[in-house]
C-alpha cells in the first residue's frame, strides 16, 4: 500500500499524517509546500488549483491509495468563498488522475455541512436529507456526488467522510474552544456562546485516526466522522473551566442563541463503529489536550 496524502500541512492533515506514520505506511505528500518537519517523506510540489499535469505527478507517486484532505479552510471565510468552486474542479481532476494511474481506493473528506441542519435528531447517512445551506457545503456535496459516480464507473472504492468539527491541538485560535481557554486563562474577556445548543465533539486525534482506518480497511460509502455523543455547550464550558481552574459564571451569563445556529448538530456514528473503529479519547481527555496545546502556544510566543 502506498498512500498519496493531500492537505498534510493543514490542521486535520497534520494529525492524519501522524496516524499514517503510526501505522508504518508508505506515504507520498502532494501540495504547494512541504509540511514542516517532514523532510524524510517524498513530496510532489503541486498546487492543485493550477492547471498542473496531474497525470505526470500521479504517475510519479505510484500510489495505490489516496487520502484527499486539501480544501480552502481559512477560518470565517471558507463558508461562502468562491474558492470552493475551484476546489470542486481540483478534487475531481485529482481523483481522475489517481484512478487513471492505477489507484484502487480513495478516502475524501466531506463535511457535516452537506446535511440539512433543520432537524432535531442525530444526522444519519441514510435518513438525513442532504441539503447544504452554504456554498462550502454545496461544493462538498457536488464533489461527493461526482466522485462517487466516477469511482463506480472505474471500479474504485471510495470512502467519503462527513467530518463534524474536530477539536484539539492546532485548531484556529479564533474557534470556540481556544477562545474559551483564553478567557479562562485571563487572556481575553468573556463572550457569549450558544450554551443551550447540543453538539457532537470528537477530538482531532480520533477524527484523524478514523480517516486512516477507513483508508487501511478499504471501506466504501459515506461515514460520519464524529463522536455520536451529544453534549450541551453549557457542559463543555463548565468542563473546560474546571480544567483551567476558572469560574465559568461570567461567560455563561452572556449565553445567547445565535440566528441560524442549529440547536442540535450531532452525527450518528454507528456506521463508522461497525467498521471496527473505536475512539481512543474521552471528551475530557480531548479538552485537556486542547488546554495543554493552548498554553504551550502562548508560552512560545512569550519567549
C-alpha positions in Angstrom: 0.0 0.0 0.0 1.3 3.4 -1.0 -0.7 6.4 0.2 -0.9 9.8 -1.6 -1.8 12.4 1.0 -3.0 16.0 0.3 -3.6 18.7 2.9 -0.9 17.4 5.2 0.1 20.9 6.2 -3.5 21.7 7.5 -5.0 21.3 10.9 -6.6 17.9 10.4 -3.9 16.9 7.9 -1.1 17.1 10.4 -2.9 14.7 12.7 -3.8 12.3 9.8 -0.1 12.2 8.7 0.8 11.3 12.3 -1.7 8.4 12.4 -0.5 7.1 9.0 3.1 7.2 10.3 2.0 5.2 13.4 0.7 2.5 11.1 4.0 2.4 9.3 2.5 3.2 5.9 4.4 4.3 2.8 3.3 8.0 2.3 3.8 10.4 -0.5 2.9 14.1 0.1 1.3 16.3 -2.5 0.8 20.1 -2.1 2.1 23.6 -2.6 4.7 23.3 0.1 6.3 20.5 2.1 4.9 20.2 5.7 7.3 21.4 8.4 9.5 18.7 9.8 8.6 16.1 7.1 11.9 16.0 5.2 12.0 12.2 5.2 8.9 11.7 3.1 8.7 12.1 -0.7 6.9 15.3 -1.7 5.3 16.3 -5.0 5.3 20.2 -5.2 1.9 20.6 -6.9 -0.7 23.4 -6.5 -3.9 21.6 -7.2 -5.6 24.9 -8.1 -3.2 25.4 -11.0 -3.6 23.7 -14.4 -0.9 21.2 -13.5 -0.2 18.0 -15.3 -1.6 15.8 -12.7 -1.2 12.6 -14.7 2.6 13.1 -14.7 2.6 13.8 -10.9 0.4 10.9 -10.1 2.4 8.6 -12.3 5.5 9.6 -10.3 3.6 9.0 -7.0 2.7 5.4 -7.9 0.1 5.4 -5.2 -2.5 2.7 -4.7 -4.4 4.7 -2.1 -5.5 8.4 -2.0 -6.4 10.4 1.2 -7.6 13.8 0.0 -7.9 16.4 2.7 -6.9 19.6 0.9 -9.5 22.4 0.5 -9.8 26.1 1.3 -10.4 26.4 5.0 -9.5 29.9 6.2 -11.4 30.5 9.4 -14.5 32.6 9.0 -14.1 32.9 5.2 -14.5 29.4 3.7 -18.3 29.1 4.1 -19.1 31.3 1.1 -15.7 31.7 -0.6 -15.7 31.4 -4.4 -12.6 29.2 -4.0 -15.0 26.4 -3.1 -15.9 26.2 -6.8 -12.3 25.8 -7.8 -11.8 23.1 -5.2 -14.6 21.0 -6.7 -12.7 21.0 -10.0 -9.3 20.4 -8.4 -10.6 17.5 -6.3 -12.2 15.8 -9.3 -9.2 16.3 -11.5 -7.0 14.8 -8.8 -9.3 11.8 -8.4 -9.5 11.2 -12.2 -5.7 11.3 -12.5 -5.3 8.9 -9.5 -7.6 6.3 -10.9 -6.2 6.6 -14.4 -2.7 5.9 -12.9 -3.9 2.7 -11.3 -5.2 3.9 -7.9 -7.7 1.5 -6.3 -9.0 3.1 -3.2 -9.7 6.7 -2.1 -10.8 8.5 1.1 -12.0 12.1 0.7 -13.1 14.4 3.4 -16.5 16.0 3.2 -18.4 17.9 5.9 -21.4 17.7 8.1 -22.5 20.9 6.3 -23.7 18.7 3.4 -26.6 17.7 5.6 -29.9 19.5 6.3 -29.4 21.1 9.7 -33.1 22.0 10.4 -33.9 18.8 12.2 -33.5 17.9 15.9 -32.2 14.3 15.8 -28.9 12.8 15.1 -27.7 13.3 11.5 -27.5 9.9 9.8 -26.0 8.9 6.5 -29.1 7.1 5.2 -32.0 9.0 6.7 -31.0 12.7 7.0 -31.5 14.7 3.8 -28.5 16.2 2.1 -29.5 19.9 1.8 -26.5 22.2 2.3 -27.2 25.8 3.2 -23.7 27.2 2.5 -21.6 27.3 -0.7 -19.0 25.3 1.2 -21.5 22.5 1.9 -22.9 22.6 -1.6 -19.4 22.4 -3.1 -18.5 19.4 -1.0 -21.9 17.7 -1.8 -21.3 18.2 -5.5 -17.8 16.8 -5.3 -19.1 13.8 -3.5 -21.8 13.0 -6.0 -19.5 13.3 -8.9 -16.7 11.4 -7.2 -19.0 8.6 -6.3 -20.2 8.4 -9.9 -16.7 8.4 -11.3 -15.4 5.8 -8.9 -18.3 3.4 -9.6 -17.5 3.6 -13.3 -13.8 2.9 -12.7 -14.3 0.1 -10.2 -12.6 2.1 -7.5 -13.8 2.1 -3.9 -14.4 5.5 -2.2 -15.0 6.3 1.4 -16.5 9.8 2.0 -16.1 11.2 5.5 -18.7 13.7 6.7 -16.4 15.4 9.2 -18.0 17.0 12.3 -15.8 19.9 13.6 -12.9 18.0 15.2 -11.3 19.9 18.1 -7.9 19.8 19.7 -4.2 20.8 19.2 -3.6 23.1 16.2 -7.1 24.4 15.6 -7.6 28.0 14.7 -7.3 30.3 17.8 -10.5 32.1 16.8 -12.6 29.0 17.2 -14.8 28.4 20.2 -12.6 26.2 22.4 -9.3 28.1 22.0 -11.2 31.3 22.6 -12.8 29.9 25.8 -9.4 28.8 27.0 -8.1 32.3 26.5 -11.0 33.6 28.6 -10.4 31.1 31.4 -6.6 31.8 31.4 -7.3 35.6 31.7 -6.0 36.4 28.2 -9.3 37.8 26.9 -12.7 39.0 28.1 -15.8 36.7 28.4 -18.1 36.4 25.4 -21.5 34.8 24.7 -21.9 31.2 23.5 -25.0 29.3 22.5 -25.0 27.4 25.8 -28.3 25.5 25.2 -27.1 24.0 21.9 -26.2 20.3 21.6 -23.0 19.3 19.7 -21.1 16.1 19.0 -17.5 16.8 19.7 -14.7 14.5 18.6 -11.0 15.0 19.5 -9.0 15.7 16.3 -6.7 12.7 17.1 -9.7 10.4 16.8 -11.0 12.1 13.7 -7.7 11.6 12.0 -7.5 8.0 13.2 -11.0 7.3 11.8 -9.9 8.6 8.4 -6.8 6.5 8.4 -8.9 3.5 9.5 -11.2 3.9 6.5 -8.2 4.1 4.2 -6.5 0.9 5.5 -9.7 -1.1 5.7 -10.7 -0.2 2.2 -14.2 1.0 3.3 -16.7 2.1 0.7 -19.6 4.6 1.1 -20.4 7.5 3.4 -19.3 7.7 7.0 -19.9 10.3 9.7 -16.6 11.2 11.4 -18.0 12.1 14.8 -18.3 11.1 18.4 -22.0 10.2 18.2 -22.3 11.5 21.8 -24.5 14.7 22.2 -23.1 17.2 24.8 -24.6 20.6 25.7 -22.3 23.5 25.1 -23.0 24.7 28.6 -21.4 21.5 30.0 -18.4 21.8 27.7 -17.9 25.3 29.0 -18.1 24.1 32.6 -15.7 21.2 32.0 -13.2 23.4 30.3 -13.4 26.0 33.1 -12.8 23.2 35.7 -9.7 22.1 33.8 -8.4 25.7 33.8 -9.3 26.2 37.4 -11.7 29.1 36.4 -15.2 30.2 37.1 -17.5 30.0 34.0 -20.3 32.1 35.6 -19.4 35.4 33.9 -19.2 33.8 30.5 -22.4 31.7 30.9 -24.2 34.8 32.0 -23.7 36.1 28.4 -25.0 33.0 26.8 -27.3 33.6 23.9 -28.7 31.7 20.9 -27.3 32.8 17.5 -29.5 33.3 14.5 -29.3 30.3 12.1 -27.2 28.3 14.6 -28.8 24.8 14.8 -30.0 23.6 18.2 -28.7 20.1 17.6 -25.7 19.3 15.4 -24.7 15.7 16.3 -23.9 12.9 13.9 -24.8 9.2 14.3 -21.5 7.2 14.1 -22.9 3.7 14.2 -21.8 3.0 10.6 -18.2 4.1 11.4 -18.2 2.0 14.6 -19.4 -1.0 12.5 -16.1 -1.0 10.6 -14.3 -1.8 13.8 -13.0 1.7 14.6 -13.2 2.9 18.2 -12.3 6.3 19.7 -9.3 6.5 22.0 -10.1 9.7 23.9 -12.9 10.9 26.0 -14.3 14.5 25.7 -12.4 15.5 28.8 -9.1 14.0 27.6 -9.5 15.9 24.3 -10.2 19.1 26.2 -7.1 18.5 28.4 -5.0 18.2 25.2 -6.5 21.5 23.9 -5.6 23.4 27.1 -2.1 22.0 27.1 -1.6 23.0 23.5 -3.0 26.4 24.0 -0.8 27.1 27.0 2.3 25.9 25.1 1.5 28.1 22.1 1.2 31.2 24.4 4.5 30.2 26.2 6.3 30.0 22.8 5.0 33.4 21.8 6.1 34.9 25.1 9.6 33.5 24.8 
